[in-house]
Amino acid sequence: MPVKFETCQQIEEVSFESSDPKFSVRPDGSLYAEQHVTNLTEPIQFMVTARDSAGKYIWETTVKLALAGHLLSPPVNQFAGDGIYGGSSHNHYQNPRLITFPRQHQRGSSNGLRRQKRDWVIPPINVPENSRGPFPQVLVRIRSDQDKEIEIRYSITGAGADQPPNDVYIIDPVTGKMSVTKPLDREERASYHLRAHAVDINGNQMEPPIDLYIYVIDMNDNRPEFKNQVYNGSVAEMSKPGTSVMQVTAFDADDSTTANGLVHYRILSQTPHIPIPNMFTINGATGEISTIATGIDREKVSQYTIIVQATDMEGSLNFGLSNTATALISITDINDNPPELDSKTFQGEVPENAVGVVVANLTVRDKDQPHTPNWNAVYRITGGDAMGHFAIRTDEVTNDGKVIVVKPVDYERNDAFTLMVVVSNQAHLASGIPSSPSSSAAVSIKVLDVNEAPVFPSNPKIIRFEEGVPADTTLATFAALDPDRFIQQTIRYSKLSDPANWLKINRTNGRITTTAVLDRESPYMKKNVYEATFLAVDNGSPPATGTGTVQIYLIDVNDNVPVLVPQEALVCERSRHGYPVNITASDLDSEPNAGPYVFELPSYPSSARRNWTISRLNGNYAQLKLRIPYLEAGMYRVPILVSDSGNPPLSNTSVLKVKVCPCDENGDCTVLGAVTVAGLGTGAIITILICIIILLSMVLFFVVWVKRREKERQTKPLLIDPEDDVRDNILKYDEEGGGEEDQDYDLSQLQQPESLDHIMSKPAGVRRVDERPVILESQYPVRPTVPHPGDIGEFIIDGLRAADNDPTAPPYDSLLVFDYEGSGSTAGSVSSLDSSSSGEQDYDYLNDWGPRFKKLADLYGGGGED
């Protein structure tokens, strides 16, 4: 299609550039498709830019393309005179682009028709991010062609102007110049949609609002960022080239539709360089790491460390920004190394009859990863053990094979074994491995002879006998055999267990005889079987002991009489009341020597058959009931003859104690009747009841008395009862009249003198009577009205402490003089007792006064000798 440009300056040389690489514009303005356009279901829109040869002027327009035959508005002429904006390489917005509000114009045509000029399509405004300013920076100028006639005011609305983020864009209301106020960040917001308004000074809308689309041009200001700093991957050893290992991913916040956001990957280094430095490659676009060479061997290198670099600008090292991450590639093990036994032959030995012992240890080597199915060894015995005496268990730690004995070996049968052993892995050997998947060896095992215990051929030995076998009866010979055929040894027998002590065994030949009568009904019998245990000991070194069991099955004979069950019964005194008594029998013997039983009443005493009758119910049960209509209440002993079914039968007369008592209408024995049966008369019963009533009354009286005493104690403030309190009480004792000599005494000698003058004349400090100090009396603790039992001890201690420290309490702390003999004493003077002038006194008469004065006679008698 032709594109015509009209300029006011009539510039001749103009160059064109299309924003869509699929289309190009030739110098004459013709638009051509450069590539196949396969999809035109929707119109295609792109921008065409025109520049003059001097680079002074720039024009832009929008081109819309649609499929032929579809209605499409003709392209808009954007390059009218008002659409020119000038610029230079230094300041693109030195003369901002002018955006005019669209107006409707009428044009004439040659055929007389008139058509309307189409609406303007406002191209988007492109603003690079991270601009350094200065700010505010003018972007475009908005103008209405009515500004020559009317004073116009311009404004913008939308996100970035009057909506968050606010004040990113501003407009001069008079000139209409719209500016950006700060650097933009495309990663925060990539585009803005504003609306421009034109009103007069009164606020009247003069032009319809126009839409302004502002796109933030992306700059390469973000490095690629890996999701992880360390990536972990794995690949099996011996993998073929091209095997995918892992994928690393980096994200660039810049525009992914431009080179700024296109990330390219490459490998910077590989550690270690074995077998070659470049074992892996990476897809530059996707970040997928894969193998590129053969020779990956876990046994040589278990892990590779790869440094991966991500660079934007499609990997340009000159202009792109880069970042690195680490990829750890673990080499997983495969079973490419079969196990190998360290030797072709192994030796071992085992004592005969031993079980569970380790005979030999098979050591093995495997280069695969330990403790995995590729390394775990599996041992098999392929020959030399037809009876299954041996098994091989794998040591989980060392992987060695332990040859153990699972079934005892007999030296007398086989003194040596040669086992063929094969070892392989749990996992199958990987394909393409030239080695054999298994390794084999021979194991020679020597059997050691030991002294074996004697063995009883039949153990347990079963013997059948009838019970009642007398003592010293030979039951059987219980002989043991010595497995040691190559050694001649002697066996001795002894008894180990004989619960009833019925048996004995011959020490040399093992003959078993009885020592008592065998009784099937003995408590030592279990299900008619008696069990005893015997020992057989050889004379080897060391001696070996074998154990044998004898089971004696005793056949029952009829040797126990039947016994009546039950032993007591209760029957109503009138036969029309109550129920008959069911009786049976118990026999220690077993069938057929027990039931069925025969029950009979003996002919003696005659009262048994006269008063009672027995009727048979079945082979084991019978009924006893009264034959007569009435029998006086009391205790009766009814003899009953019971016979068993043995051959010959045994009989036994058992006595059944029958209590006959009065019964009520329901056939139940009354309480009075039960007492009467017990043998007590009416008087005795009344006496017992009276005693019970008296006893209950006494108990009740005692309880009431105890409650009353308890209540008095709780309300009484004293610690003890009044009758028990001896404080401040006069205790009167019985007086006895004295003898004749006791009647003649003068009590006045013990009284105080009537006058104290002779005392007052004594020197100071000498007193005859006690004096009470004239000081304040001490305060004693006051006991509470109702003391607590736990406070009694504390109260007594406090009172004792106060009395000890009270000087006003008797006895007073004063000097007492008892040897005063002054005048005025009613006792008179004792001066007449003065010794004689001779100075000699004979005290020999003290010896005549008896034993009580012997001490004085020894001290004062015999003065001449002293």
C-alpha positions in Angstrom: 0.0 0.0 0.0 1.3 3.5 -0.7 1.8 5.8 2.3 1.8 9.5 1.5 3.4 12.0 3.8 2.6 15.7 3.7 4.8 18.2 5.3 4.8 21.9 5.6 8.4 22.2 4.7 8.2 20.1 1.6 11.2 17.9 2.5 12.2 15.8 -0.4 14.5 13.1 1.0 12.8 11.0 3.7 13.8 7.6 5.2 11.3 5.2 6.6 11.5 2.5 9.3 8.9 0.0 10.4 8.5 -1.2 14.0 7.5 -4.7 12.8 10.3 -6.6 11.1 7.8 -8.5 9.0 7.1 -5.4 7.0 9.3 -2.7 5.4 8.7 0.7 3.7 10.6 1.6 0.5 11.9 5.1 -0.2 8.8 5.9 -2.3 6.6 5.0 0.7 5.4 1.6 -0.5 4.8 -0.9 2.3 5.9 -4.5 1.6 5.7 -7.8 3.5 9.1 -9.2 4.2 7.9 -12.6 5.6 4.9 -14.8 5.0 1.9 -13.6 7.0 -0.1 -16.7 7.8 -2.6 -15.3 10.3 -4.7 -12.2 9.7 -7.8 -13.2 11.6 -7.2 -10.0 13.6 -5.8 -6.7 12.2 -2.1 -6.1 12.6 -1.0 -2.7 13.9 2.5 -1.3 13.9 4.3 2.0 13.7 6.2 3.6 10.8 8.8 6.3 11.5 10.0 8.9 8.9 13.2 10.9 9.3 14.6 13.6 7.1 18.1 13.4 5.7 19.4 15.9 8.1 17.9 14.1 11.1 16.2 17.2 12.2 12.6 16.1 11.9 10.9 12.9 12.8 7.4 11.8 11.9 5.4 8.8 13.1 2.2 7.1 12.1 0.3 3.9 12.8 -0.5 1.4 10.1 -3.3 -1.2 10.4 -3.5 -4.2 8.1 -6.4 -6.6 7.7 -7.4 -9.5 5.5 -8.7 -8.4 2.1 -12.4 -8.0 2.0 -12.7 -7.1 5.7 -13.8 -3.6 6.6 -10.9 -1.5 8.0 -10.7 2.2 8.6 -8.1 3.8 6.3 -4.8 4.6 7.9 -4.6 7.9 9.8 -2.7 10.8 8.5 -0.5 11.7 11.4 2.0 13.8 9.6 0.1 17.1 9.3 2.0 20.2 9.9 1.1 20.3 13.6 2.5 16.8 14.0 6.0 17.7 13.3 8.4 17.8 16.1 12.1 18.6 15.9 14.9 17.1 17.9 18.6 16.5 18.1 20.7 13.6 19.1 21.3 15.3 22.5 17.8 16.0 23.6 15.0 14.1 22.0 12.4 16.2 23.9 14.0 19.6 23.3 10.9 20.5 21.2 8.2 18.2 22.6 5.8 16.5 20.3 2.6 18.3 19.9 -0.7 16.4 20.4 -3.8 18.2 19.1 -7.3 17.4 20.1 -9.0 15.9 17.0 -11.5 18.1 15.1 -14.1 17.2 12.5 -13.5 18.7 9.0 -15.7 18.6 5.7 -14.0 18.0 2.4 -15.4 18.3 -1.1 -15.0 15.7 -3.8 -15.2 15.8 -7.6 -18.5 14.1 -7.6 -20.0 16.5 -5.2 -20.0 14.1 -2.2 -18.7 15.3 1.2 -17.0 13.1 3.7 -15.9 13.4 7.3 -12.2 13.4 8.3 -11.4 10.4 10.4 -10.4 10.4 14.2 -6.9 10.7 15.2 -5.0 7.7 16.5 -2.6 9.0 19.2 0.7 7.0 19.0 2.0 5.8 22.4 4.6 7.8 24.2 7.8 5.9 24.9 9.9 6.8 27.9 13.1 5.0 28.8 13.5 3.8 32.3 16.2 5.0 34.7 16.5 8.4 33.0 18.9 10.7 34.8 16.8 13.8 34.2 16.8 16.7 34.8 13.3 16.5 36.2 10.6 17.3 35.5 11.3 16.2 32.0 8.9 17.3 29.3 7.4 14.5 27.2 4.7 16.0 25.0 2.6 19.1 24.6 -1.2 18.9 24.6 -3.0 21.6 22.6 -6.5 22.5 21.5 -7.0 24.6 18.3 -9.5 26.7 20.3 -6.8 28.2 22.4 -6.5 31.2 20.1 -10.1 32.1 20.8 -10.7 30.9 24.4 -8.3 30.6 27.3 -7.9 26.9 27.8 -6.8 24.9 30.9 -5.3 21.5 30.5 -5.2 18.6 33.0 -4.5 14.8 33.1 -6.1 12.0 35.1 -5.4 8.4 35.7 -2.8 6.2 37.5 0.4 8.1 37.7 -1.3 11.5 37.8 -4.1 11.9 40.3 -4.2 8.2 41.2 -1.6 6.1 42.8 1.2 6.3 42.1 0.5 10.0 42.3 2.4 12.8 40.6 4.5 10.7 38.4 3.3 12.8 35.5 2.3 16.5 35.6 1.0 18.9 33.1 1.3 22.7 32.8 -2.4 23.8 32.8 -1.6 26.8 30.6 1.0 25.6 28.1 -0.2 21.9 28.1 3.3 20.5 28.5 3.2 17.1 30.2 6.3 16.1 32.1 7.6 13.1 34.0 8.8 14.0 37.6 11.2 11.1 38.4 13.0 8.1 36.9 10.8 5.3 35.9 11.3 1.6 36.6 9.8 -0.8 34.1 10.1 -3.7 36.5 7.7 -1.8 38.8 5.3 -0.6 36.2 5.7 -1.0 32.4 2.9 1.3 31.1 0.6 4.1 32.1 -2.8 5.1 30.8 -3.7 8.7 31.2 -6.5 10.9 29.9 -5.9 14.5 28.8 -8.7 17.1 29.4 -9.2 20.7 28.0 -11.6 23.1 29.7 -12.1 26.8 29.8 -11.5 29.0 32.8 -15.0 28.2 34.0 -14.4 24.5 33.9 -16.5 23.8 30.8 -15.2 21.0 28.7 -14.0 22.4 25.4 -12.6 19.2 23.9 -13.4 15.5 24.3 -10.8 13.7 26.5 -8.0 11.9 24.6 -6.2 8.7 25.8 -2.5 8.8 26.3 -0.6 5.5 26.5 2.9 5.8 28.0 5.2 2.8 27.7 8.4 2.5 29.8 11.2 1.5 27.5 13.3 -1.4 29.1 16.9 -0.9 29.9 19.3 -3.7 30.8 19.5 -2.9 34.5 18.9 -6.4 36.0 21.2 -9.4 36.2 19.9 -12.9 35.8 19.1 -14.5 39.1 19.3 -18.3 39.7 16.5 -19.8 41.7 19.1 -21.7 43.7 22.7 -21.0 44.3 23.4 -24.8 44.5 21.6 -27.3 42.3 21.8 -31.0 43.0 21.5 -33.6 40.2 22.6 -37.1 39.5 23.4 -39.4 36.6 24.2 -43.1 36.5 27.7 -44.2 35.8 28.4 -45.4 32.3 25.6 -43.2 30.9 25.7 -42.6 27.2 26.4 -39.1 25.7 23.3 -37.0 25.6 21.8 -38.3 28.8 19.9 -35.5 30.6 21.3 -34.8 34.1 19.5 -31.8 35.5 18.2 -28.3 34.6 19.2 -24.9 36.0 16.9 -21.9 35.7 17.7 -18.2 35.9 15.2 -15.3 35.8 15.9 -11.8 34.5 13.5 -9.1 35.6 14.1 -7.2 32.3 11.7 -7.4 29.4 11.8 -11.0 28.1 10.7 -9.9 24.7 13.9 -8.0 24.2 17.5 -8.9 24.5 17.7 -7.4 27.9 15.7 -10.3 29.3 16.9 -13.2 27.1 19.2 -15.4 29.2 21.9 -17.6 27.8 23.6 -20.4 29.8 27.1 -21.8 29.6 29.5 -23.9 31.7 32.5 -22.1 33.1 34.3 -25.0 34.8 34.2 -28.6 35.8 35.9 -30.3 38.8 37.6 -32.7 38.6 38.8 -33.0 35.0 38.5 -36.8 34.9 38.5 -38.4 32.5 38.3 -35.2 30.4 37.6 -31.5 31.4 34.3 -31.4 29.4 32.1 -34.3 30.5 29.0 -32.2 30.4 27.3 -29.6 28.2 24.4 -27.2 28.8 21.6 -26.0 26.5 22.2 -22.2 26.3 18.5 -21.4 26.0 16.9 -23.9 28.5 19.7 -24.5 31.0 19.5 -28.3 30.7 22.7 -30.1 31.6 23.5 -33.4 29.8 26.4 -35.7 29.3 28.6 -35.1 26.3 31.2 -37.8 26.7 31.6 -41.4 27.8 33.6 -42.8 30.7 31.6 -41.7 33.8 32.8 -44.1 36.5 31.6 -43.8 40.1 34.4 -45.8 41.4 36.8 -43.1 40.1 34.8 -39.9 40.5 31.7 -40.0 42.7 30.7 -36.3 42.2 31.3 -33.5 39.8 31.1 -29.8 40.6 30.1 -27.5 37.7 30.0 -23.7 37.7 27.2 -22.5 35.4 27.0 -18.8 34.1 23.8 -17.1 33.0 24.2 -14.0 30.8 21.4 -11.7 29.4 21.6 -9.8 26.1 21.4 -13.3 24.5 24.7 -14.2 26.1 26.7 -11.2 24.9 29.8 -11.1 27.1 30.5 -7.5 26.1 27.1 -6.0 26.9 25.2 -8.6 29.0 25.1 -8.9 32.7 26.0 -12.3 34.2 25.5 -14.4 37.3 26.8 -17.9 38.4 25.5 -20.9 40.3 26.9 -24.3 41.3 25.7 -27.6 40.0 26.6 -30.7 42.0 26.3 -33.8 39.9 26.4 -37.1 41.9 27.3 -40.2 40.0 24.9 -43.0 41.0 26.1 -46.5 41.2 25.2 -49.4 38.9 26.3 -53.0 39.4 29.3 -52.9 37.1 31.6 -54.7 39.5 30.8 -58.3 40.5 31.9 -59.6 43.9 35.2 -61.4 44.1 36.1 -63.9 46.8 39.5 -63.3 48.3 40.5 -67.0 48.0 39.6 -70.0 46.0 39.7 -72.3 49.0 38.7 -71.7 52.6 39.2 -73.9 55.7 37.1 -74.6 58.8 36.2 -77.1 61.5 33.2 -77.9 63.7 32.6 -80.2 66.7 29.9 -82.8 66.0 26.4 -82.1 67.3 27.1 -78.3 67.5 24.5 -76.0 66.1 24.7 -72.3 65.3 28.5 -72.1 65.4 30.5 -70.3 62.7 32.6 -72.8 60.8 34.4 -70.5 58.3 34.5 -66.8 57.3 34.4 -66.1 53.5 35.8 -62.7 52.7 34.8 -60.9 49.5 35.6 -57.6 47.6 33.2 -55.4 45.7 34.0 -52.0 44.3 30.4 -50.9 44.0 28.8 -48.5 46.5 28.6 -50.2 50.0 25.4 -51.2 51.5 23.4 -51.1 48.3 21.9 -54.0 46.3 24.9 -53.5 43.9 27.3 -54.3 46.8 25.4 -56.7 49.0 26.6 -60.2 48.6 24.4 -63.3 48.3 26.0 -66.6 49.1 24.8 -70.0 47.9 26.0 -73.6 48.6 26.0 -75.4 45.2 27.5 -78.7 46.3 28.9 -80.9 49.1 25.9 -80.5 51.5 23.2 -82.8 50.4 21.6 -83.1 53.9 21.6 -79.3 54.5 23.9 -79.2 57.5 25.3 -75.8 56.6 24.1 -72.3 55.6 25.9 -69.1 54.8 24.7 -65.8 56.2 25.9 -62.4 55.0 27.5 -60.0 57.5 25.6 -56.7 56.9 28.6 -54.6 57.9 31.5 -56.3 56.3 29.7 -58.2 53.5 31.6 -61.4 54.4 29.9 -64.8 54.4 29.6 -66.7 57.7 29.3 -70.5 57.2 27.3 -71.8 60.1 25.9 -75.2 61.2 22.1 -75.4 61.0 21.8 -79.1 61.5 24.1 -81.2 63.7 26.8 -83.2 62.0 27.8 -86.7 63.2 31.4 -87.6 63.3 30.6 -91.3 63.2 28.8 -90.8 59.9 30.9 -88.1 58.2 34.1 -86.7 59.5 34.7 -84.0 56.7 32.7 -81.9 54.2 33.8 -80.0 51.1 31.3 -77.3 50.1 31.1 -75.5 46.8 30.2 -71.8 47.4 29.1 -69.2 44.9 28.6 -65.4 45.7 26.8 -62.8 43.6 25.1 -59.5 44.2 21.4 -58.8 45.1 21.1 -56.7 41.9 21.7 -58.1 38.5 25.0 -57.2 36.8 24.7 -54.3 34.4 24.5 -55.2 30.7 27.7 -54.8 28.7 30.0 -55.9 31.6 32.4 -58.5 30.3 33.0 -60.0 33.8 31.2 -63.0 35.2 28.3 -62.0 37.6 29.5 -64.4 40.4 32.6 -65.8 42.0 33.1 -69.3 43.5 35.3 -71.1 46.0 35.6 -74.4 47.9 35.2 -74.6 51.7 36.8 -77.6 53.5 35.2 -78.4 56.8 36.7 -80.9 59.3 34.3 -82.5 61.9 35.7 -83.0 65.4 34.7 -86.0 67.5 33.2 -85.3 70.9 31.9 -87.5 73.6 28.1 -87.8 72.9 25.5 -88.5 75.5 23.8 -92.0 75.5 20.5 -92.1 73.6 17.4 -94.0 74.6 16.0 -95.7 71.5 12.4 -95.1 72.4 11.9 -91.8 74.2 9.4 -91.6 75.7 8.9 -95.3 76.5 5.2 -96.2 77.0 4.2 -99.1 79.3 0.7 -100.4 80.0 -0.3 -102.0 83.3 -3.4 -102.5 85.4 -3.4 -100.4 88.6 -2.7 -102.2 91.8 0.6 -103.7 90.6 2.4 -104.7 93.8 5.9 -103.6 94.8 9.0 -105.3 93.3 7.2 -105.9 90.0 9.4 -105.5 86.9 7.8 -103.1 84.4 10.4 -102.9 81.6 14.1 -102.6 80.7 15.0 -99.0 79.7 18.4 -99.3 78.2 20.3 -96.6 76.3 22.8 -96.8 73.4 26.2 -95.0 73.2 26.5 -93.1 69.8 30.3 -93.2 70.1 30.8 -96.4 68.2 34.6 -96.1 68.0 35.0 -95.8 71.8 34.1 -98.6 74.3 32.3 -96.9 77.2 30.1 -98.1 80.2 26.7 -96.6 80.9 25.2 -96.2 84.3 21.5 -95.4 85.1 19.8 -93.3 87.7 16.5 -91.8 88.5 15.9 -88.1 87.8 12.2 -87.6 88.5 9.7 -89.9 90.2 6.9 -87.8 91.8 5.2 -90.6 93.7 8.4 -92.6 94.4 6.9 -95.7 92.8 9.9 -96.8 90.7 13.5 -97.8 90.8 16.0 -98.6 88.1 18.9 -101.0 88.0 22.2 -99.1 87.8 23.8 -101.3 85.3 21.1 -102.8 83.0 18.3 -100.2 83.2 15.6 -102.6 84.5 12.7 -100.7 86.0 10.8 -102.2 89.0 8.1 -100.9 91.3 8.6 -99.9 94.9 4.9 -99.3 95.8 1.5 -100.2 94.6 0.5 -98.2 91.4 -2.8 -96.4 92.0 -4.6 -94.9 89.1 -6.5 -92.6 91.4 -3.3 -91.0 92.7 -3.0 -87.2 92.4 0.3 -87.8 90.5 -1.6 -89.4 87.6 -2.4 -87.2 84.7 -5.0 -88.6 82.3 -4.3 -92.2 83.5 -0.6 -91.7 82.8 2.3 -91.7 85.3 5.5 -90.1 84.0 9.1 -90.7 85.3 12.4 -89.5 84.0 15.8 -91.4 84.1 19.4 -90.6 83.4 22.0 -92.5 81.4 25.6 -91.4 82.1 28.7 -92.8 80.3 32.3 -92.8 81.6 33.7 -90.6 78.8 35.8 -87.5 79.4 34.0 -85.5 80.2 31.0 -87.8 81.1 27.9 -87.3 78.9 24.4 -87.6 80.2 21.3 -88.7 78.3 17.7 -88.3 79.5 14.8 -90.7 79.0 11.1 -90.6 79.9 8.9 -93.5 80.9 5.1 -93.1 80.6 3.1 -95.8 82.5 -0.5 -96.0 81.4 -2.5 -97.6 84.2 -5.7 -99.5 83.3 -8.5 -98.9 85.8 -9.9 -101.6 88.1 -12.9 -101.4 90.3 -11.2 -100.6 93.6 -13.1 -97.6 94.9 -16.6 -97.7 96.4 -19.2 -95.0 95.3 -20.0 -92.2 97.7 -23.4 -90.5 98.1 -23.7 -86.9 96.9 -24.9 -84.7 98.6 -24.3 -85.5 102.3 -27.1 -83.3 103.6 -30.7 -82.4 102.5 -33.7 -80.4 103.5 -37.3 -81.9 103.4 -40.7 -80.5 104.4 -42.4 -82.3 107.3 -45.5 -82.8 105.2 -45.1 -84.7 102.0 -47.6 -82.6 100.1 -45.3 -79.6 100.7 -41.8 -79.1 99.3 -39.9 -81.1 96.8 -38.1 -84.5 96.8 -34.3 -84.7 97.2 -32.2 -85.5 94.1 -29.2 -87.7 95.0 -26.3 -89.1 93.0 -23.0 -90.8 93.6 -19.3 -90.1 93.1 -16.8 -92.8 92.2 -13.0 -92.3 91.8 -13.0 -95.1 89.3 -13.7 -94.5 85.6 -16.1 -96.1 83.2 -17.3 -98.9 83.3 -16.4 -99.2 87.0 -18.4 -96.2 88.0 -22.1 -95.5 86.9 -24.8 -96.3 86.4 -25.5 -96.6 90.1 -28.1 -98.6 92.1 -29.6 -96.7 95.1 -31.4 -98.7 97.8 -32.8 -98.3 101.4 -31.3 -100.9 103.7 -33.7 -103.2 105.7 -32.1 -102.0 108.9 -33.1 -99.8 110.6 -36.7 -100.4 109.7 -37.6 -96.7 110.0 -35.7 -96.0 106.8 -38.0 -98.0 104.6 -41.1 -97.0 106.8 -40.5 -93.3 106.5 -38.7 -92.9 103.2 -38.8 -94.1 99.6 -36.3 -93.9 96.7 -37.2 -93.8 93.0 -34.7 -94.0 90.2 -34.5 -91.1 87.7 -31.7 -92.5 85.4 -28.5 -94.4 85.7 -26.8 -91.7 87.9 -29.6 -90.0 89.7 -32.4 -91.0 92.1 -35.0 -89.2 94.3 -35.5 -89.5 98.0 -38.9 -88.4 99.5 -41.3 -89.1 102.4 -43.3 -92.2 102.3 -45.7 -91.1 105.1 -47.8 -87.9 105.0 -46.2 -86.2 108.0 -42.9 -86.5 109.8 -42.1 -84.5 112.9 -39.5 -81.8 112.3 -36.0 -82.7 113.3 -32.7 -84.1 112.1 -32.8 -87.6 110.6 -29.9 -89.8 109.4 -31.1 -91.9 106.5 -28.8 -94.8 105.4 -28.7 -95.4 101.6 -26.9 -98.3 99.9 -25.1 -97.3 96.7 -23.6 -99.9 94.2 -21.5 -99.2 91.1 -21.4 -101.1 87.8 -18.0 -102.7 88.2 -17.3 -106.4 87.8 -17.8 -107.4 90.5 -19.7 -104.3 91.7 -18.7 -102.5 94.9 -21.3 -101.2 97.4 -21.2 -98.6 100.1 -23.8 -97.5 102.7 -23.8 -93.7 103.0 -25.7 -91.7 105.6 -27.7 -88.8 104.3 -28.5 -86.1 106.9 -32.0 -85.0 106.3 -33.4 -81.9 108.0 -37.2 -82.1 108.3 -38.8 -78.7 108.9 -42.1 -76.9 108.7 -42.7 -75.3 105.3 -44.9 -72.5 103.9 -47.3 -72.8 101.0 -44.4 -72.4 98.6 -42.5 -75.3 100.0 -39.8 -73.2 101.7 -38.6 -74.0 105.2 -39.7 -71.2 107.7 -37.2 -69.5 110.0 -38.8 -70.9 113.1 -38.8 -74.3 111.6 -35.1 -74.1 110.8 -34.3 -73.2 114.4 -36.5 -75.9 115.6 -34.7 -78.4 113.4 -31.5 -77.2 115.0 -32.8 -78.6 118.3 -33.9 -75.4 120.2 -37.2 -75.2 122.1 -39.6 -72.2 122.3 -38.2 -71.1 125.7 -34.6 -71.2 124.5 -35.6 -69.1 121.5 -37.3 -66.5 123.7 -34.3 -66.3 126.0 -32.0 -65.7 123.0 -34.1 -62.9 121.8 -34.2 -61.2 125.2 -30.4 -61.4 125.4 -30.1 -59.8 122.0 -32.4 -57.0 123.1 -30.5 -56.4 126.3 -27.2 -56.4 124.4 -28.4 -53.9 121.9 -29.7 -51.6 124.7 -26.4 -51.7 126.5 -24.6 -50.7 123.3 -27.0 -47.9 122.7 -26.6 -46.6 126.3 -22.8 -46.7 126.0 -22.9 -44.8 122.7 -25.1 -42.0 124.2 -22.8 -41.8 127.3 -19.7 -41.4 125.1 -21.4 -38.7 123.1 -22.4 -36.8 126.2 -18.9 -37.0 127.7 -17.4 -35.8 124.4 -19.8 -32.8 124.4 -19.0 -31.9 128.0 -15.3 -32.0 127.3 -15.7 -29.6 124.3 -17.6 -27.0 126.4 -15.5 -27.3 129.7 -12.6 -24.8 129.8 -10.5 -26.9 132.2 -7.9 -29.3 130.9 -9.2 -32.1 133.2 -12.5 -33.0 134.8 -13.4 -31.2 138.1 -13.4 -34.4 140.1 -9.9 -35.2 138.9 -8.5 -31.7 139.5 -6.4 -31.7 142.7 -5.3 -28.1 142.5 -6.3 -25.9 145.5 -8.3 -28.7 147.1 -8.2 -30.0 150.7 -7.4 -33.6 150.7 -8.7 -35.3 153.8 -7.1 -38.6 154.9 -8.2 -41.0 157.6 -6.6 -40.2 161.0 -5.2 -42.7 163.4 -5.2 -42.1 167.1 -1.7 -42.1 168.4 -0.4 -44.1 171.3 0.0 -42.8 174.8 3.4 -41.3 174.0 2.2 -39.7 170.8 -0.5 -37.9 172.6 2.0 -35.9 174.8 3.5 -33.2 172.5 3.3 -29.4 172.4 2.5 -28.0 168.9 3.3 -24.5 170.2 6.9 -25.2 169.7 6.4 -25.3 165.9 4.5 -22.0 165.8 6.0 -18.5 165.1 6.7 -16.4 168.2 4.1 -13.8 169.1 6.6 -11.0 169.1 9.2 -10.3 166.5 11.2 -7.8 168.4 14.0 -10.2 169.0 14.1 -10.8 165.3 14.2 -7.1 164.4 17.1 -6.6 166.7 19.3 -9.0 164.8 21.9 -7.7 162.4 20.8 -6.8 158.9 20.4 -9.8 156.5 19.5 -12.3 159.2 15.9 -13.4 159.2 13.9 -16.0 161.0 10.9 -16.1 158.7 10.5 -15.9 154.9 9.8 -12.4 153.5 7.8 -11.7 150.3 9.5 -9.1 148.1 7.5 -6.0 147.7 7.5 -5.7 143.8 5.0 -6.0 141.0 3.6 -9.5 140.6 4.4 -11.3 137.4 1.8 -11.7 134.7 1.0 -15.4 134.0 -0.3 -16.5 130.6 -4.1 -16.6 130.2 -5.5 -19.9 129.0 -8.2 -19.6 126.3 -11.8 -20.5 127.2 -11.8 -23.6 124.9 -8.2 -24.7 124.5 -7.0 -26.6 121.5 -5.6 -30.0 122.4 -2.4 -29.1 120.6 -1.9 -26.0 122.8 -1.9 -27.8 126.2 1.8 -28.6 126.2 2.7 -25.1 125.2 0.5 -23.6 127.8 2.1 -25.7 130.6 5.6 -24.8 129.5 4.7 -21.0 129.4 3.2 -21.2 132.9 6.3 -23.1 134.3 8.6 -20.5 132.8 6.7 -17.6 134.3 6.6 -19.3 137.8 10.4 -19.9 137.7 11.1 -16.2 137.0 8.5 -14.8 139.5 10.3 -13.6 142.7 6.9 -13.0 144.5 6.1 -16.7 144.3 7.0 -18.9 147.3 9.5 -20.1 148.4 10.9 -16.6 148.6 14.5 -16.0 147.9 15.6 -15.0 151.4 18.1 -16.2 154.0 16.6 -18.6 156.5 18.3 -19.0 159.9 17.2 -22.0 162.0 19.9 -22.0 164.8 18.7 -18.8 166.7 18.4 -19.2 170.5 17.7 -15.8 171.8 15.3 -14.6 174.5 11.7 -14.7 173.9 11.8 -18.2 172.3 9.0 -20.3 173.6 11.3 -23.3 173.1 13.5 -22.2 175.9 17.3 -22.3 176.1 19.5 -25.3 175.4 22.4 -24.1 177.4 21.6 -26.8 180.0 23.0 -29.2 177.4 26.4 -27.9 177.9 29.1 -30.5 178.6 30.5 -31.1 182.1 33.5 -29.4 183.4 35.4 -32.6 183.4 35.7 -32.6 179.6 35.2 -36.3 179.5 32.0 -37.9 178.1 31.3 -41.6 178.0 29.5 -42.7 174.8 29.8 -46.4 175.4 26.1 -46.6 176.1 25.5 -46.0 172.4 26.5 -49.6 171.8 23.4 -50.7 173.8 21.0 -48.8 171.6 20.9 -51.2 168.8 22.1 -51.4 165.2 20.7 -48.0 164.3 23.2 -46.3 166.6 26.2 -48.4 165.7 27.7 -45.7 163.5 27.6 -43.1 166.3 29.0 -45.7 168.8 31.9 -46.3 166.3 32.5 -42.5 166.1 32.2 -41.5 169.7 32.6 -44.7 171.7 35.9 -45.8 173.0 37.3 -42.3 173.3 40.1 -43.5 175.5 41.6 -45.5 172.7 41.5 -42.5 170.4 
